Amino acid sequence: MDLATLIGIIGALGVIISSIVLGGSASTFLNVPSIIVVVGGTFAVTLMQISIGQFIGSFKVAMKAFLHPTNDPEKLIEEAVELAGVARKEGILALEGKPISHPFLQTGVRMCIDGHAGEIVQKMLTKDINLEIERQKTGIKMFQSVGDSAPAMGMIGTLIGLVQMLANMDDPKSIGPAMAVALLTTLYGAVIANAIALPIAEKLKALSADERLNKLLILESVQAIQEGTNPRVLKQMLTAFLPEEKRSEDKKKK
């Protein structure tokens, strides 16, 4: 579980709710018509941009922001180098039944064991990477759309409230409360966009980039394992996928 996302959302909403509670009556900030306008309108506008299947699938993608397993590229490199050593000494069939931590690496090694040509293995794994990226883009797009639409629907709700308020100005005492209710939709829209949707979209972008990099690392590892590349040479090749500071640390260890 990615605690940073969970702590971030709870922290952001906690600060907002605490400010509301400490500032006065919390019930003042609850208005059902405003919630319907912002939440219902936002999801309706978002649904117009993608299919229902993509809409539902986007929530599965969003769960990665909370439940995404951390794959350390250094550990992937160590595992790939170990597999390359076994394959070089004992042959590719020696990897049969060997435990492999990453599913994508396991798939690539399995294809090599089954005797597929290198070009076929690379083509199929590359296609898998590209399709996964497209699925993730759809989920990211949905949350970006929510982040864009929620403030706009909040403003629409505020304008509706102001029109209703101005149409009933016979009672001056009702103007203040009516104005407060009108502004609530703007508040709801801003909270949904800036405390939930946009942070999740940015987190999914970062996770997608990390996952793509790890899969490219695995793609090169599988090719090297199949070709019988020297494990030391493979390790030097794969360190290019690490950040500069990690490469420096690796050199110091040597």
Short mmCIF file of the C-alpha atoms (twelve columns), coordinates in Angstrom:
data_MODEL
# 
_entry.id   MODEL 
# 
loop_
_atom_site.group_PDB 
_atom_site.id 
_atom_site.type_symbol 
_atom_site.label_atom_id 
_atom_site.label_alt_id 
_atom_site.label_comp_id 
_atom_site.label_asym_id 
_atom_site.label_seq_id 
_atom_site.Cartn_x 
_atom_site.Cartn_y 
_atom_site.Cartn_z 
_atom_site.pdbx_PDB_model_num 
ATOM 1   C CA . MET A 1   0.000   0.000   0.000   1 
ATOM 2   C CA . ASP A 2   1.191   3.502   -0.859  1 
ATOM 3   C CA . LEU A 3   0.750   5.323   2.443   1 
ATOM 4   C CA . ALA A 4   1.805   8.677   0.973   1 
ATOM 5   C CA . THR A 5   -1.397  8.948   -1.102  1 
ATOM 6   C CA . LEU A 6   -3.625  7.891   1.771   1 
ATOM 7   C CA . ILE A 7   -1.922  10.208  4.271   1 
ATOM 8   C CA . GLY A 8   -2.028  13.069  1.768   1 
ATOM 9   C CA . ILE A 9   -5.764  12.822  1.079   1 
ATOM 10  C CA . ILE A 10  -6.672  12.275  4.733   1 
ATOM 11  C CA . GLY A 11  -4.402  15.164  5.719   1 
ATOM 12  C CA . ALA A 12  -5.840  17.571  3.126   1 
ATOM 13  C CA . LEU A 13  -9.464  16.724  3.938   1 
ATOM 14  C CA . GLY A 14  -8.656  16.709  7.656   1 
ATOM 15  C CA . VAL A 15  -7.295  20.266  7.528   1 
ATOM 16  C CA . ILE A 16  -10.350 21.488  5.622   1 
ATOM 17  C CA . ILE A 17  -12.843 19.746  7.905   1 
ATOM 18  C CA . SER A 18  -10.993 20.929  11.029  1 
ATOM 19  C CA . SER A 19  -11.154 24.525  9.813   1 
ATOM 20  C CA . ILE A 20  -14.890 24.178  9.224   1 
ATOM 21  C CA . VAL A 21  -15.577 22.617  12.624  1 
ATOM 22  C CA . LEU A 22  -13.399 25.072  14.549  1 
ATOM 23  C CA . GLY A 23  -14.836 28.051  12.685  1 
ATOM 24  C CA . GLY A 24  -18.468 27.489  13.635  1 
ATOM 25  C CA . SER A 25  -21.401 25.309  12.734  1 
ATOM 26  C CA . ALA A 26  -20.426 22.425  10.455  1 
ATOM 27  C CA . SER A 27  -24.041 22.011  9.314   1 
ATOM 28  C CA . THR A 28  -23.754 25.360  7.514   1 
ATOM 29  C CA . PHE A 29  -21.403 23.706  5.030   1 
ATOM 30  C CA . LEU A 30  -23.806 20.900  4.163   1 
ATOM 31  C CA . ASN A 31  -26.213 21.560  1.323   1 
ATOM 32  C CA . VAL A 32  -27.723 18.660  -0.631  1 
ATOM 33  C CA . PRO A 33  -28.658 20.582  -3.845  1 
ATOM 34  C CA . SER A 34  -25.107 21.964  -4.033  1 
ATOM 35  C CA . ILE A 35  -23.634 18.482  -3.642  1 
ATOM 36  C CA . ILE A 36  -25.919 17.140  -6.377  1 
ATOM 37  C CA . VAL A 37  -24.931 19.924  -8.789  1 
ATOM 38  C CA . VAL A 38  -21.187 19.528  -8.242  1 
ATOM 39  C CA . VAL A 39  -20.817 15.763  -7.819  1 
ATOM 40  C CA . GLY A 40  -23.546 14.719  -10.247 1 
ATOM 41  C CA . GLY A 41  -22.636 17.345  -12.829 1 
ATOM 42  C CA . THR A 42  -18.918 16.544  -12.643 1 
ATOM 43  C CA . PHE A 43  -19.361 12.828  -13.203 1 
ATOM 44  C CA . ALA A 44  -21.906 13.408  -15.972 1 
ATOM 45  C CA . VAL A 45  -19.518 15.723  -17.834 1 
ATOM 46  C CA . THR A 46  -16.649 13.275  -17.313 1 
ATOM 47  C CA . LEU A 47  -18.741 10.354  -18.561 1 
ATOM 48  C CA . MET A 48  -19.399 12.260  -21.795 1 
ATOM 49  C CA . GLN A 49  -15.672 12.121  -22.602 1 
ATOM 50  C CA . ILE A 50  -15.130 8.348   -22.245 1 
ATOM 51  C CA . SER A 51  -17.115 5.108   -22.495 1 
ATOM 52  C CA . ILE A 52  -18.870 3.507   -19.518 1 
ATOM 53  C CA . GLY A 53  -16.356 0.656   -19.555 1 
ATOM 54  C CA . GLN A 54  -13.447 3.103   -19.471 1 
ATOM 55  C CA . PHE A 55  -15.215 5.090   -16.757 1 
ATOM 56  C CA . ILE A 56  -15.508 2.022   -14.509 1 
ATOM 57  C CA . GLY A 57  -12.010 0.840   -15.420 1 
ATOM 58  C CA . SER A 58  -10.596 4.224   -14.427 1 
ATOM 59  C CA . PHE A 59  -11.470 3.561   -10.797 1 
ATOM 60  C CA . LYS A 60  -9.452  0.334   -10.950 1 
ATOM 61  C CA . VAL A 61  -6.532  2.348   -12.301 1 
ATOM 62  C CA . ALA A 62  -7.034  4.868   -9.486  1 
ATOM 63  C CA . MET A 63  -6.593  2.125   -6.896  1 
ATOM 64  C CA . LYS A 64  -2.951  1.951   -7.987  1 
ATOM 65  C CA . ALA A 65  -2.460  5.308   -6.271  1 
ATOM 66  C CA . PHE A 66  -3.222  3.523   -2.981  1 
ATOM 67  C CA . LEU A 67  -2.311  -0.132  -3.566  1 
ATOM 68  C CA . HIS A 68  0.501   0.051   -6.125  1 
ATOM 69  C CA . PRO A 69  3.279   -2.409  -5.198  1 
ATOM 70  C CA . THR A 70  6.701   -0.804  -5.047  1 
ATOM 71  C CA . ASN A 71  9.155   -2.357  -7.501  1 
ATOM 72  C CA . ASP A 72  12.694  -1.323  -6.695  1 
ATOM 73  C CA . PRO A 73  14.652  -1.144  -9.996  1 
ATOM 74  C CA . GLU A 74  17.856  -2.093  -8.141  1 
ATOM 75  C CA . LYS A 75  16.263  -5.354  -6.984  1 
ATOM 76  C CA . LEU A 76  14.961  -5.989  -10.503 1 
ATOM 77  C CA . ILE A 77  18.490  -5.546  -11.826 1 
ATOM 78  C CA . GLU A 78  19.891  -7.957  -9.234  1 
ATOM 79  C CA . GLU A 79  17.246  -10.534 -10.092 1 
ATOM 80  C CA . ALA A 80  17.786  -10.133 -13.850 1 
ATOM 81  C CA . VAL A 81  21.560  -10.501 -13.441 1 
ATOM 82  C CA . GLU A 82  21.054  -13.646 -11.356 1 
ATOM 83  C CA . LEU A 83  18.739  -15.141 -13.987 1 
ATOM 84  C CA . ALA A 84  21.196  -14.235 -16.745 1 
ATOM 85  C CA . GLY A 85  23.961  -16.024 -14.825 1 
ATOM 86  C CA . VAL A 86  21.903  -19.204 -14.498 1 
ATOM 87  C CA . ALA A 87  20.833  -19.104 -18.168 1 
ATOM 88  C CA . ARG A 88  24.424  -18.541 -19.344 1 
ATOM 89  C CA . LYS A 89  25.861  -21.413 -17.307 1 
ATOM 90  C CA . GLU A 90  23.068  -23.995 -17.463 1 
ATOM 91  C CA . GLY A 91  20.946  -22.909 -20.411 1 
ATOM 92  C CA . ILE A 92  17.615  -21.103 -20.647 1 
ATOM 93  C CA . LEU A 93  15.681  -24.247 -19.621 1 
ATOM 94  C CA . ALA A 94  17.368  -24.092 -16.217 1 
ATOM 95  C CA . LEU A 95  15.053  -21.141 -15.414 1 
ATOM 96  C CA . GLU A 96  12.032  -23.459 -15.533 1 
ATOM 97  C CA . GLY A 97  10.226  -23.279 -12.174 1 
ATOM 98  C CA . LYS A 98  12.618  -20.672 -10.781 1 
ATOM 99  C CA . PRO A 99  10.727  -18.123 -8.612  1 
ATOM 100 C CA . ILE A 100 10.543  -14.690 -10.268 1 
ATOM 101 C CA . SER A 101 9.166   -11.714 -8.352  1 
ATOM 102 C CA . HIS A 102 7.849   -9.472  -11.147 1 
ATOM 103 C CA . PRO A 103 4.951   -10.846 -13.288 1 
ATOM 104 C CA . PHE A 104 6.201   -9.085  -16.427 1 
ATOM 105 C CA . LEU A 105 9.696   -10.558 -16.020 1 
ATOM 106 C CA . GLN A 106 8.126   -13.947 -15.366 1 
ATOM 107 C CA . THR A 107 6.113   -13.667 -18.598 1 
ATOM 108 C CA . GLY A 108 9.192   -12.749 -20.612 1 
ATOM 109 C CA . VAL A 109 11.293  -15.578 -19.183 1 
ATOM 110 C CA . ARG A 110 8.452   -18.055 -19.741 1 
ATOM 111 C CA . MET A 111 8.275   -17.069 -23.403 1 
ATOM 112 C CA . CYS A 112 12.018  -17.616 -23.743 1 
ATOM 113 C CA . ILE A 113 11.755  -21.052 -22.116 1 
ATOM 114 C CA . ASP A 114 8.919   -21.947 -24.508 1 
ATOM 115 C CA . GLY A 115 11.315  -21.346 -27.406 1 
ATOM 116 C CA . HIS A 116 9.823   -18.211 -28.983 1 
ATOM 117 C CA . ALA A 117 12.122  -16.261 -31.279 1 
ATOM 118 C CA . GLY A 118 13.722  -13.144 -29.801 1 
ATOM 119 C CA . GLU A 119 11.876  -10.857 -32.214 1 
ATOM 120 C CA . ILE A 120 8.518   -12.364 -31.214 1 
ATOM 121 C CA . VAL A 121 9.283   -12.039 -27.496 1 
ATOM 122 C CA . GLN A 122 10.307  -8.398  -27.864 1 
ATOM 123 C CA . LYS A 123 7.288   -7.591  -30.020 1 
ATOM 124 C CA . MET A 124 4.787   -9.147  -27.602 1 
ATOM 125 C CA . LEU A 125 6.326   -7.574  -24.506 1 
ATOM 126 C CA . THR A 126 6.518   -4.162  -26.188 1 
ATOM 127 C CA . LYS A 127 2.857   -4.447  -27.165 1 
ATOM 128 C CA . ASP A 128 1.995   -5.282  -23.551 1 
ATOM 129 C CA . ILE A 129 3.834   -2.159  -22.365 1 
ATOM 130 C CA . ASN A 130 2.103   0.102   -24.903 1 
ATOM 131 C CA . LEU A 131 -1.384  -1.240  -24.139 1 
ATOM 132 C CA . GLU A 132 -0.854  -0.861  -20.387 1 
ATOM 133 C CA . ILE A 133 0.259   2.737   -20.888 1 
ATOM 134 C CA . GLU A 134 -2.906  3.461   -22.898 1 
ATOM 135 C CA . ARG A 135 -5.102  1.986   -20.153 1 
ATOM 136 C CA . GLN A 136 -3.352  4.114   -17.568 1 
ATOM 137 C CA . LYS A 137 -3.727  7.223   -19.736 1 
ATOM 138 C CA . THR A 138 -7.497  6.740   -19.749 1 
ATOM 139 C CA . GLY A 139 -7.591  6.611   -15.936 1 
ATOM 140 C CA . ILE A 140 -5.342  9.668   -15.655 1 
ATOM 141 C CA . LYS A 141 -7.493  11.524  -18.193 1 
ATOM 142 C CA . MET A 142 -10.645 10.824  -16.182 1 
ATOM 143 C CA . PHE A 143 -9.244  12.275  -12.967 1 
ATOM 144 C CA . GLN A 144 -7.839  15.265  -14.832 1 
ATOM 145 C CA . SER A 145 -11.313 15.762  -16.303 1 
ATOM 146 C CA . VAL A 146 -12.842 15.588  -12.818 1 
ATOM 147 C CA . GLY A 147 -10.267 18.147  -11.667 1 
ATOM 148 C CA . ASP A 148 -11.217 20.459  -14.534 1 
ATOM 149 C CA . SER A 149 -14.980 19.930  -14.369 1 
ATOM 150 C CA . ALA A 150 -15.576 20.121  -10.595 1 
ATOM 151 C CA . PRO A 151 -14.622 23.828  -10.216 1 
ATOM 152 C CA . ALA A 152 -16.638 24.666  -13.350 1 
ATOM 153 C CA . MET A 153 -19.720 22.873  -12.017 1 
ATOM 154 C CA . GLY A 154 -19.142 24.610  -8.702  1 
ATOM 155 C CA . MET A 155 -19.230 27.977  -10.447 1 
ATOM 156 C CA . ILE A 156 -22.397 26.981  -12.323 1 
ATOM 157 C CA . GLY A 157 -24.013 26.022  -9.021  1 
ATOM 158 C CA . THR A 158 -22.970 29.340  -7.510  1 
ATOM 159 C CA . LEU A 159 -24.505 31.244  -10.424 1 
ATOM 160 C CA . ILE A 160 -27.744 29.275  -10.039 1 
ATOM 161 C CA . GLY A 161 -27.806 30.134  -6.341  1 
ATOM 162 C CA . LEU A 162 -27.138 33.825  -7.018  1 
ATOM 163 C CA . VAL A 163 -29.942 34.006  -9.562  1 
ATOM 164 C CA . GLN A 164 -32.333 32.398  -7.077  1 
ATOM 165 C CA . MET A 165 -31.149 34.776  -4.362  1 
ATOM 166 C CA . LEU A 166 -31.568 37.892  -6.511  1 
ATOM 167 C CA . ALA A 167 -35.027 36.760  -7.528  1 
ATOM 168 C CA . ASN A 168 -36.084 36.720  -3.863  1 
ATOM 169 C CA . MET A 169 -34.638 39.908  -2.392  1 
ATOM 170 C CA . ASP A 170 -37.880 41.021  -0.747  1 
ATOM 171 C CA . ASP A 171 -36.547 39.702  2.568   1 
ATOM 172 C CA . PRO A 172 -33.117 41.333  3.320   1 
ATOM 173 C CA . LYS A 173 -32.485 38.858  6.153   1 
ATOM 174 C CA . SER A 174 -32.424 35.948  3.710   1 
ATOM 175 C CA . ILE A 175 -29.685 37.438  1.507   1 
ATOM 176 C CA . GLY A 176 -26.762 36.446  3.766   1 
ATOM 177 C CA . PRO A 177 -27.722 32.782  4.214   1 
ATOM 178 C CA . ALA A 178 -28.658 32.498  0.520   1 
ATOM 179 C CA . MET A 179 -25.260 33.903  -0.498  1 
ATOM 180 C CA . ALA A 180 -23.521 31.399  1.772   1 
ATOM 181 C CA . VAL A 181 -25.388 28.494  0.184   1 
ATOM 182 C CA . ALA A 182 -24.579 29.818  -3.298  1 
ATOM 183 C CA . LEU A 183 -20.854 29.869  -2.496  1 
ATOM 184 C CA . LEU A 184 -20.878 26.302  -1.184  1 
ATOM 185 C CA . THR A 185 -20.899 24.830  -4.688  1 
ATOM 186 C CA . THR A 186 -17.666 26.677  -5.484  1 
ATOM 187 C CA . LEU A 187 -16.159 25.276  -2.287  1 
ATOM 188 C CA . TYR A 188 -17.243 21.723  -3.117  1 
ATOM 189 C CA . GLY A 189 -15.814 21.998  -6.625  1 
ATOM 190 C CA . ALA A 190 -12.477 23.349  -5.380  1 
ATOM 191 C CA . VAL A 191 -12.147 20.615  -2.731  1 
ATOM 192 C CA . ILE A 192 -12.951 17.775  -5.152  1 
ATOM 193 C CA . ALA A 193 -10.505 19.110  -7.738  1 
ATOM 194 C CA . ASN A 194 -7.568  20.212  -5.594  1 
ATOM 195 C CA . ALA A 195 -7.739  17.815  -2.646  1 
ATOM 196 C CA . ILE A 196 -8.719  14.626  -4.473  1 
ATOM 197 C CA . ALA A 197 -8.874  14.437  -8.292  1 
ATOM 198 C CA . LEU A 198 -5.809  16.391  -9.444  1 
ATOM 199 C CA . PRO A 199 -3.424  14.925  -6.803  1 
ATOM 200 C CA . ILE A 200 -4.543  11.408  -7.759  1 
ATOM 201 C CA . ALA A 201 -4.031  12.200  -11.461 1 
ATOM 202 C CA . GLU A 202 -0.490  13.428  -10.781 1 
ATOM 203 C CA . LYS A 203 0.270   10.391  -8.622  1 
ATOM 204 C CA . LEU A 204 -0.950  8.067   -11.372 1 
ATOM 205 C CA . LYS A 205 1.287   9.891   -13.861 1 
ATOM 206 C CA . ALA A 206 4.321   9.342   -11.637 1 
ATOM 207 C CA . LEU A 207 3.452   5.675   -11.061 1 
ATOM 208 C CA . SER A 208 2.876   5.133   -14.781 1 
ATOM 209 C CA . ALA A 209 6.290   6.608   -15.582 1 
ATOM 210 C CA . ASP A 210 7.985   4.399   -12.964 1 
ATOM 211 C CA . GLU A 211 6.173   1.294   -14.175 1 
ATOM 212 C CA . ARG A 212 7.076   2.012   -17.793 1 
ATOM 213 C CA . LEU A 213 10.744  2.434   -16.861 1 
ATOM 214 C CA . ASN A 214 10.756  -0.842  -14.913 1 
ATOM 215 C CA . LYS A 215 9.145   -2.694  -17.798 1 
ATOM 216 C CA . LEU A 216 11.660  -1.291  -20.272 1 
ATOM 217 C CA . LEU A 217 14.381  -2.490  -17.898 1 
ATOM 218 C CA . ILE A 218 12.779  -5.936  -17.886 1 
ATOM 219 C CA . LEU A 219 12.397  -5.871  -21.676 1 
ATOM 220 C CA . GLU A 220 16.134  -5.362  -22.087 1 
ATOM 221 C CA . SER A 221 16.848  -7.962  -19.396 1 
ATOM 222 C CA . VAL A 222 14.774  -10.624 -21.151 1 
ATOM 223 C CA . GLN A 223 16.528  -9.954  -24.446 1 
ATOM 224 C CA . ALA A 224 19.939  -10.231 -22.763 1 
ATOM 225 C CA . ILE A 225 18.965  -13.462 -20.943 1 
ATOM 226 C CA . GLN A 226 17.749  -15.004 -24.188 1 
ATOM 227 C CA . GLU A 227 20.943  -14.005 -26.008 1 
ATOM 228 C CA . GLY A 228 23.183  -15.356 -23.219 1 
ATOM 229 C CA . THR A 229 24.728  -11.992 -22.359 1 
ATOM 230 C CA . ASN A 230 27.438  -11.954 -19.699 1 
ATOM 231 C CA . PRO A 231 25.826  -11.044 -16.335 1 
ATOM 232 C CA . ARG A 232 28.455  -8.363  -15.647 1 
ATOM 233 C CA . VAL A 233 27.818  -6.741  -19.009 1 
ATOM 234 C CA . LEU A 234 24.057  -6.929  -18.377 1 
ATOM 235 C CA . LYS A 235 24.433  -5.207  -15.013 1 
ATOM 236 C CA . GLN A 236 26.386  -2.362  -16.616 1 
ATOM 237 C CA . MET A 237 23.686  -2.046  -19.285 1 
ATOM 238 C CA . LEU A 238 20.845  -1.967  -16.765 1 
ATOM 239 C CA . THR A 239 22.404  0.608   -14.428 1 
ATOM 240 C CA . ALA A 240 21.523  3.163   -17.108 1 
ATOM 241 C CA . PHE A 241 17.924  2.846   -15.867 1 
ATOM 242 C CA . LEU A 242 18.901  4.057   -12.383 1 
ATOM 243 C CA . PRO A 243 19.012  7.718   -11.304 1 
ATOM 244 C CA . GLU A 244 22.471  9.296   -11.349 1 
ATOM 245 C CA . GLU A 245 22.830  9.221   -7.555  1 
ATOM 246 C CA . LYS A 246 22.037  5.480   -7.481  1 
ATOM 247 C CA . ARG A 247 24.668  4.820   -10.133 1 
ATOM 248 C CA . SER A 248 27.207  6.719   -8.036  1 
ATOM 249 C CA . GLU A 249 26.356  4.634   -4.970  1 
ATOM 250 C CA . ASP A 250 26.726  1.437   -6.994  1 
ATOM 251 C CA . LYS A 251 30.174  2.502   -8.214  1 
ATOM 252 C CA . LYS A 252 31.278  3.270   -4.622  1 
ATOM 253 C CA . LYS A 253 30.200  -0.221  -3.504  1 
ATOM 254 C CA . LYS A 254 32.417  -1.698  -6.183  1 
# 
